[in-house]
Amino acid sequence: MTTNRNVMLTRHDQTLYVHLNTDPQGNGVKLPPMVNMPKSAVLLNDGRKVETVVNLTPSNYGTQWPVLRLRNLPANEMANTVMVVKLEFEKSFT
């Protein structure tokens, strides 16, 4: 479901779980080719909300395709920890 090799995805109905297997570079993660905005995003490690956005990034300007991004993750606080983000969507995945 994503081409980002640094994450693993699991799902149940309309909920997608993003497992960050490696520490993210910076405090954000792109999930191409996903473009649907979730209705909620929560870091299961501590329950805090995760900022999400669908937009173009500099590396996507060539294709002109927006991408779902998770932003402002606590990468420094949770270094060497597998962060898991729960994304809830309006519709289930097919």
C-alpha positions in Angstrom: 0.0 0.0 0.0 3.0 2.3 0.3 6.4 2.4 -1.4 8.1 3.7 1.7 10.4 0.8 2.7 11.0 2.1 6.2 7.5 1.4 7.4 5.3 -1.7 7.7 1.5 -1.4 7.4 -1.2 -3.5 9.0 -4.9 -2.8 8.7 -8.3 -3.7 10.0 -11.4 -2.4 8.2 -11.0 1.4 8.0 -8.0 1.5 10.3 -4.4 1.5 9.1 -1.4 1.0 11.5 1.9 2.5 10.4 4.8 0.8 12.1 8.0 2.9 11.9 10.6 0.1 11.9 13.5 2.5 11.6 14.0 6.0 13.2 12.6 8.5 10.7 15.0 11.0 9.2 13.7 14.2 10.6 10.3 14.4 12.2 8.1 13.3 9.3 7.3 10.3 7.1 5.9 10.2 3.6 3.5 7.4 2.6 3.4 7.4 -1.2 1.3 6.7 -3.1 -1.4 7.3 -0.4 -3.4 10.5 -0.9 -6.4 10.1 1.3 -6.5 12.2 4.4 -7.4 10.2 7.6 -10.1 11.4 9.9 -7.7 10.8 12.9 -4.1 9.9 13.5 -2.8 8.9 16.9 0.7 7.7 18.1 -0.1 4.5 20.0 3.1 4.7 22.0 1.8 7.5 24.1 -1.6 8.5 22.7 -0.7 11.9 21.3 -2.3 13.1 18.1 -0.2 13.1 14.9 -0.4 15.8 12.4 -1.3 14.7 8.9 -1.3 16.5 5.6 -1.7 15.6 1.9 0.4 17.9 -0.3 3.3 18.0 -2.7 6.8 17.7 -1.4 9.9 18.9 -3.2 10.7 15.3 -4.2 7.2 14.9 -5.7 7.2 18.1 -7.9 8.3 16.1 -10.9 5.3 13.8 -10.8 2.9 16.5 -9.5 1.3 13.9 -7.2 0.5 14.9 -3.6 1.3 12.4 -0.9 0.0 11.7 2.7 2.6 12.8 5.2 2.8 12.3 9.0 4.4 15.4 10.5 6.0 16.5 13.8 6.7 13.0 15.0 8.6 12.8 18.3 11.6 11.2 16.6 14.2 12.3 19.2 12.0 11.4 22.2 11.4 7.9 20.8 14.7 7.1 19.2 15.4 3.4 19.0 11.7 2.7 19.5 9.2 1.3 17.0 6.6 4.0 16.8 3.1 2.9 15.7 0.6 5.4 14.2 -3.0 4.5 14.0 -4.8 6.1 11.1 -8.6 6.0 10.9 -10.3 6.6 7.5 -13.9 7.2 6.6 -14.1 4.1 4.3 -12.5 0.6 4.6 -9.8 -0.4 2.2 -10.5 -2.7 -0.6 
